Amino acid sequence: MRIIPAIDIINGQCVRLTKGDYDTKKVYNEDPLEVAKSFEDVGIEFLHVVDLDGAKASHIVNYKVLESIAGKTNLKIDFGGGLKSDNDLRIAFESGANQITGGSIAVKNPEVFETWIANYGSDKIILGADCNNEKIAISGWQEESDLEVIQFIKDYQTKGVSYVICTDISKDGMLEGPSFDLYKRILNDVKGIKLIASGGISKFSELPQLAEMGCEGVIVGKAIYENRISLKELEQFILNN
């Protein structure tokens, strides 16, 4: 299972929110590149970067931060937040993204999202299936749709998606543990999907549980920044797996 630390960006700074609420913003570091390098130093190879300004603005905003991290580390970056047009996608890939995550676009403009899958391939395009009460949420989690998360993932698997990041918003930033039951059901119901668990990771012991369950990756954010999980522990996990 891949360990994928998260860097969320507002105004070029590394921040975390609770349950996606912009009013709960906490700045952890003014230099995201410094944070990214600290991950790379312990053997981490992957990074999840979210452009929170972009998610609100509905177009890419913090691509310079992406460019800086991609240019000065060897991390493989998946980038999301506000990618709505072919031009946003082009900028993200030109700025060094290895993969992009599309969430709201997959709900609001499925035709465009499907052309991205067709044009770039399933290794480059990740489906963002962020949910509240198992209903897909969009627009930086400011809106809830009536789409049921497991059916949403199933439908996109038939359209070529193989990677899915699923965040249970009710767990995000709460440091109370991830949605084990939901992930178990997704993996049982959607065979062959590469599921990346996100939201709620609170302690190291949850990582082997997610690996055992069959998650392809796990995104860890606040637990690192609040020193609930040390970089040393992540380094050991990577070495032993």
C-alpha positions in Angstrom: 0.0 0.0 0.0 1.3 3.4 -1.0 1.7 6.1 1.7 0.7 9.4 0.2 1.1 12.5 2.4 -1.2 15.4 1.7 -0.3 19.0 1.2 -3.4 21.3 1.0 -2.7 24.8 -0.3 -4.3 28.2 0.5 -2.5 31.4 -0.5 0.6 29.3 -1.3 0.8 28.0 2.3 0.5 24.5 3.6 -2.8 24.3 5.6 -5.4 21.8 6.9 -9.1 22.2 7.2 -11.6 20.2 9.4 -14.4 18.6 7.4 -13.5 20.8 4.5 -14.6 24.0 6.3 -12.5 26.9 5.1 -13.2 28.7 8.4 -11.2 26.0 10.3 -8.0 26.8 8.3 -4.8 26.1 10.2 -1.5 27.1 8.6 1.2 24.4 9.3 4.0 25.8 7.1 4.4 28.7 4.8 6.7 26.7 2.5 5.0 23.6 1.0 8.3 22.7 -0.8 10.0 22.4 2.6 7.3 20.1 3.8 7.5 18.0 0.5 11.3 17.6 0.9 10.8 16.4 4.5 8.6 13.6 3.1 11.0 12.7 0.4 13.9 12.6 2.9 12.3 9.6 4.7 11.7 7.6 1.5 8.2 8.7 0.6 7.7 8.7 -3.1 4.2 10.0 -3.5 2.4 13.3 -2.7 -1.3 14.4 -2.8 -1.5 18.2 -3.4 -4.9 19.9 -3.2 -5.4 23.4 -4.5 -8.0 24.6 -2.0 -8.1 28.1 -3.6 -8.7 26.4 -6.9 -11.5 24.2 -5.5 -13.3 27.4 -4.4 -12.5 29.4 -7.6 -13.4 26.5 -10.0 -10.1 26.8 -11.8 -6.5 26.0 -11.1 -4.8 28.6 -8.9 -1.7 27.3 -7.0 0.1 25.7 -10.0 3.3 27.6 -9.1 3.5 25.6 -5.9 3.0 22.4 -7.9 5.7 23.5 -10.3 8.1 24.2 -7.4 7.6 20.8 -5.7 7.7 18.9 -8.9 10.8 20.7 -10.1 12.8 20.4 -6.8 11.8 16.9 -5.7 11.4 13.5 -7.3 8.0 13.0 -5.7 5.2 11.6 -7.9 2.4 14.1 -7.4 -1.3 13.8 -7.8 -3.0 17.2 -8.0 -6.6 18.2 -7.5 -8.8 21.1 -6.6 -10.8 23.1 -9.1 -9.7 21.4 -12.3 -12.7 22.1 -14.6 -11.4 22.6 -18.1 -9.0 21.1 -20.6 -6.8 24.2 -20.0 -6.7 23.5 -16.2 -5.6 20.0 -16.9 -2.9 21.1 -19.4 -1.5 23.5 -16.8 -1.5 20.9 -14.1 0.4 18.3 -16.2 2.8 21.0 -17.6 3.5 22.1 -14.0 4.6 18.6 -13.1 1.6 16.6 -11.9 2.0 12.9 -12.4 -1.8 12.3 -12.0 -4.8 14.6 -11.5 -7.9 14.1 -9.4 -11.3 15.1 -10.7 -14.2 15.3 -8.3 -16.8 18.0 -9.0 -16.1 17.8 -12.8 -17.0 14.1 -12.8 -20.4 15.0 -11.4 -21.2 18.3 -13.1 -19.5 17.7 -16.5 -19.1 14.0 -17.0 -18.6 14.4 -20.7 -15.4 16.4 -20.2 -14.2 14.0 -17.4 -14.7 11.0 -19.7 -12.7 12.7 -22.5 -9.9 13.2 -20.0 -9.9 9.4 -19.2 -10.0 8.6 -22.9 -7.2 11.1 -23.8 -4.8 10.6 -20.9 -5.5 7.1 -19.8 -6.7 5.6 -16.5 -3.2 5.8 -14.9 -3.3 9.6 -15.1 -6.8 10.4 -14.1 -8.1 9.7 -10.6 -11.7 9.8 -9.7 -12.3 11.9 -6.5 -15.3 10.3 -4.7 -15.7 12.5 -1.7 -18.8 11.9 0.3 -20.9 12.9 3.2 -23.5 10.4 4.5 -22.3 8.3 1.5 -23.6 10.9 -0.9 -21.0 12.5 -3.3 -20.1 16.1 -2.3 -18.7 18.7 -4.8 -17.4 22.2 -5.1 -14.8 22.0 -2.4 -17.3 20.0 -0.4 -19.6 23.0 -0.2 -22.5 21.1 -2.0 -23.9 17.7 -1.6 -25.3 15.8 -4.6 -27.8 12.9 -4.6 -25.3 10.5 -6.1 -24.6 7.4 -3.9 -20.8 6.9 -3.6 -20.6 3.1 -4.4 -22.8 3.4 -7.5 -20.9 6.5 -8.6 -17.6 4.6 -8.4 -19.1 1.6 -10.2 -20.4 3.7 -13.0 -17.0 5.4 -13.6 -15.2 2.0 -13.5 -17.3 1.0 -16.5 -16.0 4.2 -18.2 -12.4 3.3 -17.6 -11.5 4.7 -14.2 -9.1 2.5 -12.2 -7.9 4.9 -9.4 -10.4 6.3 -6.9 -9.7 8.6 -3.9 -12.5 8.2 -1.4 -12.8 10.8 1.4 -15.5 10.5 4.0 -15.9 14.2 4.8 -17.4 13.5 8.2 -14.1 12.0 9.2 -11.7 14.4 7.5 -9.5 16.3 9.9 -11.2 14.8 12.9 -8.3 12.4 13.9 -10.9 9.8 14.9 -10.0 7.0 12.4 -11.0 6.4 8.8 -14.2 4.9 7.4 -13.1 1.2 7.5 -16.7 -0.1 6.9 -17.2 2.1 3.8 -13.9 1.1 2.3 -14.6 -2.6 3.0 -17.9 -2.3 1.1 -16.4 -0.4 -1.8 -13.7 -3.0 -2.2 -16.3 -5.8 -2.0 -18.7 -4.2 -4.4 -16.3 -2.7 -7.0 -13.9 -5.5 -7.9 -10.5 -4.5 -9.2 -10.7 -0.8 -8.2 -7.5 0.8 -6.9 -8.9 2.5 -3.8 -7.0 5.2 -2.1 -8.4 5.8 1.4 -8.5 9.4 2.7 -9.8 11.2 5.7 -9.6 10.6 9.4 -6.3 8.8 9.7 -5.4 9.3 13.4 -2.7 6.8 14.3 -0.1 4.5 12.8 -2.0 1.2 13.6 -4.7 2.2 11.1 -2.3 1.9 8.2 -1.7 -1.8 8.3 -5.5 -2.3 8.7 -6.1 -0.4 5.5 -3.4 -2.4 3.7 -4.8 -5.7 4.9 -8.2 -4.7 3.6 -6.8 -4.1 0.1 -6.5 -0.4 -0.2 -4.0 0.6 -2.9 -3.0 3.7 -1.1 -3.7 5.9 1.9 -3.6 9.7 2.1 -2.3 11.0 5.4 -2.6 14.6 6.4 -3.4 16.1 9.7 -2.1 13.1 11.7 1.4 13.9 10.4 1.1 17.7 11.0 -0.2 17.1 14.5 2.5 14.6 15.3 0.1 11.7 15.7 2.1 9.7 13.2 5.9 10.3 12.9 7.8 10.4 9.6 10.0 7.7 11.3 7.0 5.4 11.5 6.1 6.0 7.9 9.7 5.4 6.9 9.6 2.0 8.7 6.3 1.1 7.1 7.7 1.8 3.6 10.9 -0.2 4.4 8.9 -3.2 5.6 6.4 -3.4 2.8 
